[in-house]
Amino acid sequence: MKDNPQWRIAMAVAAIVSGLSLLSLRLVQLQVVDHLHYLEKAKQNHTFRRTLPARRGDIVDCAGNLLATTVPLKRVMADLNKMRQILERNRKQVLRDGRERMTEPSQVAHVLAPLLGVPEPELAGQLASRRDLVTLRAELDIVTWRGIADLRLPGIESVDSFKRVYPTERLGSQVVGYVDADGVGRGGVESTMQEYLRGVDGWYQSQKDALLRELRMYRSQDAPAKHGYTVALTLDETVQQIVEEELDTAVLANQAKGACAVVMRPSTGEILAMANRPTFNPNEMASVQWDNVRNRCVQDSYEPGSTFKIVALSAAIETSRVNLNTPVFCENGRFQYGGFTLSDTGSYGTLTVQEAFQKSSNIAFAKLGLQLGARDLYRYARAFGFGDEIVGGMLPAEASGKLDPPEKWPAVAQTRVPIGYGVSVTPLQMASAFCAIANRGVWMRPLLIKEVRNSRGQTVARFAPKSVRQVVRGETADTVLEALEAVVSEHGTGKKAVVPGFTVAGKTGTSKKIDPATKAYSDKRYYSSFIGMLPAREAAFVIVVVIDEPQGDVYYGGLVAGPVFAAMATRIAQHLDLEPVYPRAEVVKR
């Protein structure tokens, strides 16, 4: 039966029918059942989506000078699938017509390596890999890329990229901040204004042919990139430069551990400069010492010492407990209270309040604190912005300082808080308090960010000066200014802060630091500070200078920080074109 021809024909027909049935079923599966799956796969093979990165916005000073900007670059890549296909096609064409063409990845590497600045063997290894896409150079300038693009090397492509650049390098770096590897703002204005600066990435979708080349006619740009906004600060680049240069000189001269300074405009609260030492260059984050990134002006709190005496003086005058001529017995330099001894630098007998302030008598102001009472002392300290208040709010990690309520004060605190111990403050808080005195008792919110502008230069957000509260009456502020002027005189502790041609009002401060080993006040570690304003009446600016741990026998604020203030103020007055009040000869006599 098996030899029967009809049987063999039947079996052959059955096999053919079965094969065709299976093929038909497979076609039904591919074209009907799995149609959507393979359609999506085909789309993925011929359709691609590219991100259009947004340009991060600029940060500029009050005059529009660039503090941070973003430069366009190219990320150079190799589409190795495309390269392999083109090189294979070139080999076939060489066999047909004999013309010289690139046929090996090593030939591409030989041409491309010197243009990218990459070793040729390294580049050849990347181009010979079995991967689909490799990045050859993460950042390349536009001009160099144009030269590469003109060569039309197989599979070599680029995408737009950006790099954050800080033209002024170290200048104001803690204020400006930096961006991390993911382009996210860290520290300073880069962090607090991240949502304004970052922009929104766009994208487009397109198609490619069998050789993986883009078919531009099918490109659809669905979402253009929205570039970041420009953030304008109140900082003045020239004032910032002056302050940082003088801080460098002071740190070197005193072999200090660090230093910081703030310059503010009393009438508006605008911050013209904010500087720290040590510092860092945000263009070189790979080698940065992270402690140098900290903004000591807002993140560090310290016991201010005698600069804090303006609180007790203002409160005592405002409440009519004393005037500048009220006599105070200074116990001949030693005062016992609460089981502790308080000393003065001189063996003073009876001084007027103004003389006590001028000579910075701790004993006199301890007695003022007792006369005021803890409640009033605390109330006025809080009104001046001390305690748990974040005074600025425009920079990250701002410290609030510390001022316990009176019910938590030990007995001795009423004599220590008036002289700047038992309370911690930030340099920015101290600047704000002195600005309130210079501004006839009105406390202004510190202002760092002026406005935000879009890519067309239109203002989308404006931050205006804000008057928060009247701390003391204008007449009280004028009286305190009179005492502050007496400090910067021949008989005051701030005589080294004199600026030729101008009246200056200010206060010296010298405070012991806590020794981390003993947890007690050190006799070798000090904060030396001076806070002053120029001119003394209707001040154009207030400067806070704090020198951290000056070395040597000279550590008093008037001797260490006073001359730094004078150097800064002299140059800033020239920059702002302030007119001198009187000739230099009169300054010496005063």
C-alpha positions as CSV (number, residue, x, y, z in Angstrom):
1,M,0.0,0.0,0.0
2,K,2.9,2.2,0.7
3,D,4.1,1.7,-2.9
4,N,0.7,2.9,-4.2
5,P,1.2,6.1,-6.1
6,Q,-2.1,7.4,-5.0
7,W,-1.1,7.0,-1.4
8,R,2.1,8.9,-1.9
9,I,0.2,11.7,-3.7
10,A,-2.3,11.9,-0.9
11,M,0.4,12.1,1.7
12,A,2.2,14.8,-0.2
13,V,-1.0,16.8,-0.6
14,A,-1.7,16.4,3.1
15,A,1.7,17.6,4.0
16,I,1.4,20.6,1.7
17,V,-2.0,21.4,3.1
18,S,-0.8,21.1,6.7
19,G,2.2,23.3,5.9
20,L,0.1,25.9,4.3
21,S,-2.4,25.8,7.2
22,L,0.4,26.3,9.7
23,L,1.8,29.1,7.6
24,S,-1.7,30.7,7.4
25,L,-2.1,30.3,11.1
26,R,1.3,32.0,11.7
27,L,0.3,34.8,9.3
28,V,-3.0,35.2,11.2
29,Q,-1.0,35.3,14.4
30,L,1.4,37.9,13.1
31,Q,-1.0,40.1,11.2
32,V,-4.1,39.9,13.5
33,V,-3.4,38.5,16.9
34,D,0.1,40.0,17.5
35,H,-0.4,43.0,15.1
36,L,-0.2,45.7,17.7
37,H,2.9,44.2,19.3
38,Y,4.9,44.1,16.1
39,L,3.5,47.5,15.0
40,E,4.9,48.9,18.2
41,K,8.2,47.1,17.6
42,A,8.4,48.6,14.1
43,K,7.7,52.0,15.5
44,Q,10.5,51.6,18.0
45,N,12.9,50.6,15.3
46,H,12.1,53.5,13.1
47,T,10.9,56.2,15.6
48,F,13.0,57.8,18.3
49,R,12.5,60.6,20.8
50,R,15.2,63.2,21.7
51,T,15.3,65.5,24.7
52,L,16.0,69.2,24.2
53,P,17.8,70.3,27.3
54,A,16.8,73.6,28.8
55,R,19.4,76.2,29.4
56,R,19.8,77.1,33.1
57,G,19.2,80.8,33.8
58,D,21.9,83.3,34.7
59,I,22.6,84.8,38.1
60,V,23.7,88.5,37.9
61,D,24.6,91.3,40.3
62,C,22.7,94.5,40.7
63,A,24.4,96.0,37.6
64,G,23.8,92.9,35.4
65,N,27.3,91.5,35.8
66,L,27.4,87.7,35.4
67,L,28.0,85.7,38.5
68,A,26.8,82.4,37.1
69,T,25.9,81.5,33.5
70,T,25.4,78.5,31.2
71,V,27.4,78.0,28.0
72,P,26.2,75.8,25.1
73,L,28.3,72.7,24.4
74,K,27.9,69.4,22.4
75,R,28.0,65.9,23.7
76,V,29.7,63.9,21.0
77,M,28.4,60.3,20.5
78,A,28.9,57.4,18.1
79,D,25.8,55.5,16.8
80,L,27.7,52.2,16.3
81,N,24.8,50.5,14.5
82,K,24.8,53.2,11.9
83,M,28.6,53.3,11.7
84,R,28.8,49.5,11.1
85,Q,26.2,49.7,8.4
86,I,27.9,52.6,6.6
87,L,31.4,51.0,6.9
88,E,30.0,47.8,5.4
89,R,28.4,49.6,2.5
90,N,31.7,51.4,1.9
91,R,33.5,48.1,1.7
92,K,31.2,46.9,-1.0
93,Q,31.6,50.1,-2.9
94,V,35.4,49.9,-2.7
95,L,35.2,46.4,-4.2
96,R,33.0,47.8,-7.0
97,D,34.8,51.0,-8.0
98,G,38.1,50.9,-6.1
99,R,37.8,54.4,-4.7
100,E,39.3,55.0,-1.2
101,R,36.7,55.1,1.6
102,M,36.6,54.6,5.3
103,T,35.9,50.9,5.9
104,E,37.2,50.3,9.5
105,P,36.4,52.0,12.9
106,S,40.1,52.5,13.4
107,Q,40.2,54.9,10.4
108,V,37.4,57.0,12.0
109,A,39.3,57.0,15.3
110,H,42.5,58.2,13.5
111,V,40.7,61.2,12.1
112,L,38.6,62.0,15.2
113,A,41.0,61.5,18.1
114,P,43.0,64.7,17.7
115,L,39.9,66.7,17.3
116,L,38.3,65.3,20.5
117,G,41.6,65.4,22.4
118,V,41.2,61.7,23.2
119,P,44.0,59.1,22.8
120,E,43.5,57.3,19.5
121,P,43.8,53.7,21.0
122,E,41.1,54.5,23.6
123,L,38.8,56.0,20.9
124,A,39.4,53.0,18.6
125,G,38.4,50.6,21.4
126,Q,35.2,52.5,21.9
127,L,34.3,52.5,18.2
128,A,35.0,48.8,17.9
129,S,32.7,47.8,20.8
130,R,29.5,45.9,20.2
131,R,27.4,48.5,22.0
132,D,24.7,50.5,20.1
133,L,25.6,54.0,21.3
134,V,28.7,55.4,23.1
135,T,29.6,58.8,24.4
136,L,33.0,59.9,23.1
137,R,33.2,63.3,24.7
138,A,30.7,64.6,27.3
139,E,31.6,68.3,26.7
140,L,32.9,69.8,23.5
141,D,32.9,73.5,22.4
142,I,30.6,74.4,19.5
143,V,33.4,75.6,17.2
144,T,35.3,72.3,17.4
145,W,32.1,70.4,16.8
146,R,31.4,72.3,13.7
147,G,34.7,71.3,12.3
148,I,33.9,67.6,13.1
149,A,30.4,67.9,11.6
150,D,31.9,69.1,8.3
151,L,33.9,65.9,8.0
152,R,30.7,63.8,7.9
153,L,32.3,60.9,9.7
154,P,30.0,57.8,9.7
155,G,27.9,57.4,12.8
156,I,29.4,60.4,14.6
157,E,26.6,62.6,16.1
158,S,26.0,65.2,18.8
159,V,23.3,66.4,21.1
160,D,23.0,69.8,22.7
161,S,24.6,70.1,26.1
162,F,25.2,72.9,28.6
163,K,27.9,73.6,31.2
164,R,27.4,75.8,34.3
165,V,30.2,78.4,34.5
166,Y,31.1,80.9,37.2
167,P,33.0,83.8,35.5
168,T,34.0,85.4,38.8
169,E,35.2,82.1,40.2
170,R,35.6,82.5,44.0
171,L,33.8,85.8,44.2
172,G,30.7,85.5,46.3
173,S,30.8,81.7,45.8
174,Q,28.9,80.8,49.0
175,V,26.2,83.3,48.1
176,V,25.9,82.1,44.5
177,G,26.2,78.4,45.2
178,Y,26.9,75.6,42.6
179,V,25.2,72.9,40.7
180,D,25.8,69.1,41.1
181,A,26.5,66.6,38.4
182,D,22.7,66.3,37.7
183,G,22.4,70.0,37.2
184,V,20.6,70.6,40.5
185,G,21.4,73.8,42.4
186,R,23.2,73.2,45.7
187,G,24.1,75.9,48.2
188,G,23.4,79.6,47.8
189,V,21.0,81.2,45.3
190,E,21.5,78.2,43.0
191,S,19.6,76.1,45.6
192,T,16.9,78.6,46.8
193,M,16.0,79.7,43.3
194,Q,16.3,76.3,41.7
195,E,12.7,76.4,40.3
196,Y,13.3,79.7,38.6
197,L,16.7,78.9,37.3
198,R,16.4,75.3,36.0
199,G,14.0,75.7,33.1
200,V,12.0,72.8,31.6
201,D,13.5,70.4,29.1
202,G,11.7,70.0,25.7
203,W,11.6,67.0,23.3
204,Y,11.0,66.1,19.7
205,Q,10.0,62.9,17.9
206,S,11.4,61.8,14.5
207,Q,11.9,58.7,12.3
208,K,14.9,57.0,10.8
209,D,15.5,54.9,7.7
210,A,17.0,51.4,7.3
211,L,20.5,52.9,7.7
212,L,19.3,54.5,10.9
213,R,19.6,58.0,9.5
214,E,17.0,60.5,10.6
215,L,14.3,61.3,8.2
216,R,14.0,65.0,9.0
217,M,10.8,65.5,6.9
218,Y,9.0,63.4,9.6
219,R,10.4,65.3,12.6
220,S,7.8,66.7,14.9
221,Q,8.9,69.1,17.7
222,D,6.2,68.7,20.2
223,A,7.6,70.6,23.2
224,P,10.3,73.2,22.8
225,A,12.6,73.7,25.8
226,K,11.7,76.5,28.2
227,H,14.9,78.1,29.3
228,G,15.5,79.1,32.9
229,Y,15.0,82.6,34.2
230,T,17.7,85.2,35.1
231,V,18.0,85.9,38.9
232,A,19.2,89.4,39.7
233,L,20.8,89.9,43.1
234,T,21.3,93.0,45.2
235,L,25.1,92.2,45.4
236,D,27.4,94.7,43.9
237,E,30.3,92.9,42.2
238,T,32.8,95.7,42.9
239,V,31.8,96.0,46.6
240,Q,32.1,92.2,46.9
241,Q,35.5,92.3,45.3
242,I,36.7,95.0,47.8
243,V,35.4,93.0,50.8
244,E,37.0,89.8,49.7
245,E,40.3,91.4,49.0
246,E,40.4,93.0,52.4
247,L,39.3,89.8,54.1
248,D,42.2,88.0,52.4
249,T,44.6,90.6,53.7
250,A,43.2,90.4,57.3
251,V,43.3,86.6,57.4
252,L,46.9,86.6,56.2
253,A,48.0,89.4,58.6
254,N,46.4,87.8,61.6
255,Q,46.9,84.1,60.6
256,A,43.3,83.7,61.4
257,K,41.3,80.5,61.1
258,G,38.6,82.2,59.1
259,A,36.6,85.4,58.6
260,C,33.4,86.8,57.2
261,A,31.8,90.1,56.4
262,V,28.4,91.5,55.4
263,V,27.7,94.9,53.8
264,M,24.1,96.1,53.9
265,R,22.2,99.2,52.9
266,P,20.3,100.3,56.0
267,S,17.4,102.1,54.3
268,T,16.4,99.1,52.2
269,G,18.0,96.0,53.8
270,E,19.8,95.3,50.5
271,I,22.9,93.1,50.9
272,L,25.7,94.6,48.8
273,A,28.3,92.0,49.7
274,M,28.6,88.8,51.7
275,A,32.0,87.2,51.9
276,N,33.6,84.2,53.7
277,R,37.1,82.9,54.2
278,P,38.1,80.2,53.5
279,T,36.2,80.0,50.2
280,F,36.0,77.8,47.1
281,N,35.8,78.0,43.3
282,P,32.5,76.5,42.0
283,N,34.2,75.8,38.7
284,E,36.4,73.2,40.4
285,M,34.0,71.2,42.6
286,A,35.9,68.0,42.1
287,S,38.7,69.2,44.3
288,V,36.7,71.4,46.8
289,Q,37.1,71.1,50.6
290,W,33.5,70.9,51.6
291,D,33.9,72.9,54.8
292,N,34.8,75.9,52.6
293,V,31.4,75.8,50.9
294,R,29.7,76.8,54.2
295,N,28.3,80.4,54.3
296,R,29.5,81.5,57.7
297,C,27.5,84.8,57.5
298,V,24.2,82.9,57.8
299,Q,25.0,79.4,58.8
300,D,27.3,80.0,61.7
301,S,26.2,81.5,65.0
302,Y,28.6,82.8,67.7
303,E,28.5,84.8,70.9
304,P,29.0,88.4,69.7
305,G,30.5,90.0,72.8
306,S,30.3,93.8,73.1
307,T,28.7,94.5,69.7
308,F,25.5,93.2,71.3
309,K,25.6,96.1,73.8
310,I,23.5,98.2,71.4
311,V,20.5,96.1,72.5
312,A,20.8,97.0,76.2
313,L,21.7,100.6,75.4
314,S,18.7,101.0,73.1
315,A,16.4,99.3,75.5
316,A,17.6,101.4,78.5
317,I,17.2,104.7,76.5
318,E,13.9,103.7,75.0
319,T,12.4,102.9,78.4
320,S,13.9,106.2,79.9
321,R,15.9,104.3,82.5
322,V,19.1,106.1,81.5
323,N,20.4,108.8,79.1
324,L,24.0,109.1,77.8
325,N,25.0,111.3,80.8
326,T,23.7,108.9,83.5
327,P,26.6,107.9,85.8
328,V,27.4,104.3,86.4
329,F,29.8,103.0,89.0
330,C,32.1,100.4,87.3
331,E,33.4,98.9,90.5
332,N,37.0,99.8,89.7
333,G,37.2,96.9,87.2
334,R,35.8,93.9,89.1
335,F,32.2,93.1,89.8
336,Q,30.8,90.1,91.7
337,Y,27.3,88.8,90.8
338,G,25.7,85.4,91.0
339,G,28.8,83.8,92.3
340,F,30.9,84.9,89.3
341,T,33.4,87.8,88.8
342,L,33.0,90.1,85.9
343,S,36.1,92.2,84.8
344,D,36.8,95.2,82.7
345,T,39.9,95.9,80.6
346,G,40.4,99.0,82.8
347,S,40.0,99.8,86.5
348,Y,37.1,102.2,85.8
349,G,35.3,104.1,88.6
350,T,32.3,106.1,87.7
351,L,31.6,106.6,84.0
352,T,28.7,108.1,82.1
353,V,26.7,105.7,80.0
354,Q,28.3,107.1,76.9
355,E,31.8,106.8,78.3
356,A,31.0,103.2,79.4
357,F,29.9,102.4,75.9
358,Q,32.9,104.2,74.4
359,K,35.3,102.2,76.6
360,S,33.1,99.0,76.3
361,S,32.7,98.5,80.1
362,N,31.3,95.1,80.7
363,I,30.4,96.0,84.3
364,A,28.5,99.1,83.4
365,F,26.3,97.1,80.9
366,A,25.9,94.2,83.3
367,K,24.4,96.8,85.7
368,L,22.2,98.2,82.8
369,G,20.9,94.6,82.3
370,L,20.0,94.3,86.0
371,Q,18.2,97.7,85.8
372,L,16.3,96.7,82.7
373,G,15.2,93.3,84.0
374,A,15.2,90.0,82.1
375,R,11.8,90.6,80.5
376,D,12.6,93.9,78.8
377,L,16.1,92.8,77.8
378,Y,14.6,89.7,76.2
379,R,11.8,91.7,74.5
380,Y,14.2,94.2,72.9
381,A,16.7,91.5,71.8
382,R,13.8,89.7,70.0
383,A,12.7,93.0,68.4
384,F,16.2,93.5,67.0
385,G,15.9,90.1,65.3
386,F,17.7,87.8,67.7
387,G,16.5,84.5,68.9
388,D,14.7,81.9,66.7
389,E,14.1,84.3,63.8
390,I,15.4,83.5,60.3
391,V,16.1,87.1,59.3
392,G,16.9,86.6,55.6
393,G,15.3,83.5,54.2
394,M,16.9,83.8,50.8
395,L,19.8,81.4,51.4
396,P,19.7,77.8,52.5
397,A,20.5,76.4,55.9
398,E,20.3,79.8,57.6
399,A,20.8,79.6,61.4
400,S,18.4,81.3,63.7
401,G,20.9,81.8,66.6
402,K,19.8,81.2,70.2
403,L,18.2,83.3,72.9
404,D,16.4,81.4,75.6
405,P,13.3,83.0,77.2
406,P,13.9,84.6,80.6
407,E,12.4,81.7,82.6
408,K,15.3,79.5,81.4
409,W,18.0,82.0,82.3
410,P,20.4,81.2,85.1
411,A,20.8,84.0,87.7
412,V,24.0,85.2,86.1
413,A,22.5,85.5,82.6
414,Q,20.9,89.0,83.3
415,T,24.5,90.3,83.6
416,R,25.9,88.3,80.7
417,V,23.3,88.7,77.9
418,P,23.7,92.5,77.9
419,I,27.4,92.1,77.0
420,G,26.9,89.5,74.3
421,Y,27.3,86.2,76.2
422,G,24.7,83.5,76.7
423,V,23.2,84.4,73.3
424,S,24.3,83.3,69.9
425,V,23.8,85.3,66.7
426,T,24.7,85.2,63.0
427,P,26.7,87.9,61.3
428,L,23.6,88.7,59.2
429,Q,21.5,89.2,62.3
430,M,24.1,91.6,63.7
431,A,24.1,93.5,60.4
432,S,20.3,93.8,60.5
433,A,20.3,95.1,64.1
434,F,22.8,97.8,63.3
435,C,20.9,98.7,60.2
436,A,17.8,99.3,62.3
437,I,19.8,101.8,64.4
438,A,21.1,103.5,61.2
439,N,17.5,103.5,59.8
440,R,16.1,105.5,62.8
441,G,14.8,102.4,64.6
442,V,13.1,100.6,61.6
443,W,14.1,97.0,61.1
444,M,14.2,96.0,57.5
445,R,14.1,92.5,56.2
446,P,17.6,91.6,54.7
447,L,17.2,91.6,50.9
448,L,19.5,89.5,48.6
449,I,17.3,88.7,45.5
450,K,16.1,91.7,43.6
451,E,14.1,90.3,40.8
452,V,13.6,87.4,38.3
453,R,13.5,88.0,34.6
454,N,12.5,85.7,31.7
455,S,14.5,85.1,28.5
456,R,12.8,88.3,26.9
457,G,14.0,90.4,29.8
458,Q,10.6,90.8,31.3
459,T,10.3,90.8,35.1
460,V,8.3,87.8,36.4
461,A,9.0,88.3,40.1
462,R,10.2,91.3,42.1
463,F,11.3,91.4,45.7
464,A,10.9,94.8,47.2
465,P,12.4,96.1,50.4
466,K,10.2,95.3,53.4
467,S,9.9,97.3,56.6
468,V,9.1,94.8,59.3
469,R,8.8,96.7,62.6
470,Q,9.8,99.8,64.5
471,V,12.3,98.5,67.1
472,V,12.8,101.8,68.9
473,R,11.8,105.4,68.3
474,G,13.8,107.5,65.9
475,E,15.0,109.7,68.7
476,T,16.3,106.7,70.6
477,A,18.2,105.5,67.5
478,D,19.7,109.0,67.1
479,T,20.9,108.9,70.7
480,V,22.5,105.4,70.2
481,L,24.2,106.7,67.1
482,E,25.7,109.4,69.1
483,A,27.2,106.8,71.5
484,L,28.4,104.7,68.5
485,E,30.2,107.8,67.1
486,A,32.0,108.2,70.4
487,V,33.4,104.7,70.0
488,V,35.1,105.6,66.8
489,S,37.1,108.5,68.3
490,E,40.5,109.1,69.9
491,H,39.3,107.9,73.3
492,G,37.1,105.0,72.0
493,T,37.9,101.3,71.4
494,G,37.2,101.8,67.7
495,K,39.7,104.5,66.9
496,K,41.3,102.2,64.4
497,A,38.1,102.2,62.3
498,V,38.3,105.9,61.5
499,V,37.8,106.7,57.8
500,P,39.4,110.0,56.6
501,G,36.8,112.5,55.5
502,F,33.8,110.8,56.9
503,T,32.0,110.4,60.2
504,V,31.9,106.7,61.4
505,A,29.7,105.1,64.0
506,G,30.4,101.6,65.2
507,K,31.1,99.1,68.0
508,T,33.9,96.8,68.7
509,G,33.5,93.2,70.0
510,T,35.8,90.6,71.4
511,S,34.3,87.3,72.6
512,K,35.9,84.1,73.9
513,K,35.2,80.9,72.1
514,I,34.3,77.6,73.8
515,D,37.2,75.2,73.8
516,P,35.8,72.0,72.3
517,A,38.1,69.9,74.5
518,T,37.2,71.5,77.9
519,K,33.7,72.8,77.0
520,A,34.8,76.0,78.8
521,Y,35.7,79.5,77.6
522,S,39.2,79.5,76.1
523,D,41.8,82.2,76.9
524,K,43.4,81.6,73.4
525,R,40.5,81.4,71.0
526,Y,38.5,84.6,70.2
527,Y,36.1,86.1,67.8
528,S,37.2,89.7,67.0
529,S,34.6,91.9,65.4
530,F,33.7,95.4,64.4
531,I,30.4,96.6,63.1
532,G,30.2,100.1,61.7
533,M,28.3,102.5,59.5
534,L,29.4,105.3,57.2
535,P,28.5,108.1,57.3
536,A,27.4,108.0,60.9
537,R,24.1,109.8,60.1
538,E,22.0,108.7,57.2
539,A,24.4,105.8,56.6
540,A,25.0,104.6,53.0
541,F,26.1,101.2,54.3
542,V,26.7,99.1,57.4
543,I,29.7,96.6,57.5
544,V,30.0,93.6,59.8
545,V,33.6,92.2,60.1
546,V,34.2,89.0,62.1
547,I,37.7,87.5,62.3
548,D,37.8,83.9,63.7
549,E,40.7,83.1,66.0
550,P,43.3,85.7,65.2
551,Q,46.7,84.5,66.3
552,G,49.2,86.4,68.5
553,D,48.9,88.8,71.4
554,V,46.6,91.2,69.5
555,Y,43.0,89.9,69.4
556,Y,40.8,92.8,70.5
557,G,38.1,93.6,68.0
558,G,39.0,97.3,67.8
559,L,42.6,96.4,66.9
560,V,42.0,93.4,64.6
561,A,38.6,94.0,62.9
562,G,38.5,97.8,63.2
563,P,41.3,98.4,60.6
564,V,39.6,95.9,58.2
565,F,36.4,97.9,58.4
566,A,38.3,101.2,57.7
567,A,40.0,99.7,54.7
568,M,36.7,98.3,53.3
569,A,34.7,101.4,54.1
570,T,37.3,103.8,52.5
571,R,37.2,101.8,49.2
572,I,33.4,101.3,49.2
573,A,32.8,105.0,49.8
574,Q,35.0,105.8,46.7
575,H,33.1,103.2,44.6
576,L,29.8,104.6,45.6
577,D,31.1,108.1,45.0
578,L,30.2,109.4,48.5
579,E,31.2,113.0,49.2
580,P,33.5,113.4,52.2
581,V,31.9,115.2,55.2
582,Y,35.0,117.1,56.2
583,P,38.8,117.3,55.5
584,R,41.2,114.7,56.9
585,A,42.7,117.2,59.4
586,E,39.3,117.4,61.2
587,V,39.1,113.7,61.5
588,V,42.3,113.6,63.6
589,K,41.1,116.3,65.9
590,R,37.8,114.6,66.4
